[in-house]
Amino acid sequence: MIYDLALDEPRQNDEVYDFGKVHVVVDQGSSIYLDERIRIDYDEEMGAYKLKSPERIIPGYLFL
């Protein structure tokens, strides 16, 4: 499974999470995949990001 990760501006009903200079915009339909302990890790071998959570298994990579 592959997810899309893109540079974008927030739209109406999007959730915006601020992490210093990094702002993560999540559309309403994708917010069900988030929980309070989720992490975004970068896999150098794949050249992609991966969502990790102790609460659930999240398959696939995020390519930018």
Buried (B, 14 or more C-beta within 10 A) or exposed (E): EEBEBEEEEEEEEBEEEEEEEEEEBBEEEEEEEBEEEBEEEEEEEEEBBBBEBEEEEBEEBBEE
